[in-house]
């Protein structure tokens, strides 16, 4: 029961224990307060822990010397989850392990004010491809997008995770993005994006975790509240994943927006 707090540090040499000692000293009052609820551990960012860190999608940015990732529960780690789970919502992160920052982090945690940390296998490594959503910018690019613009996101998985059709699907979606950019009315009214669930966590529960084909979610124009309430899975578009058909559907949706 309970959760875990991982203090992940880079140790430059065998005598370099300063960062972890300071972090634990600053965190000690909170470790004691959360005793029985959260277990804390130090994890060295080393080759020997890379497999575990990759599986958890945490501690992978080698440019970060020290960080804390707090799992309030172990959903998705040792506890089974359903097929619409895309990352632990009760996971939080602190990058600045100074005394003041540690205290502010835990005060916000006690108050329930911390944002979820959505993790990525690619943080600090790969550049994003055109139109690619990442764990760290999903909320900003989808829910906080221009309120005059609808957002369509194609969710995909890697072929090795069971979505052989997603390889061709990525090519189709790239051609859709290009076609939309060439049509001024579509370009003004639709943002076309995609996300690789095999690499990036995200908060969208309409989409299954295991995919046999790309699946598209529509987020209507409006503020974040409206997008969350009125989003929908586009079954027909997902099942007929061809460029010309998708463009035809977008043009029909554009007419519906203009009519009402």
VENGI-V571304 format. One record per helix or strand of 3 or more residues. SS is the DSSP state (a for helix, b for strand). FROM is the first residue (numbers start at 1). TO is the last residue. Records with the same first field share a line. If there is no record, write none. Layout:
SS = FROM-TO + FROM-TO
This chain:
b = 3-9 + 38-44 + 66-71 + 91-94 + 150-156 + 190-196 + 215-219
a = 18-33 + 47-56 + 99-111 + 138-143 + 159-161 + 165-182 + 184-189 + 224-230 + 235-239 + 243-259
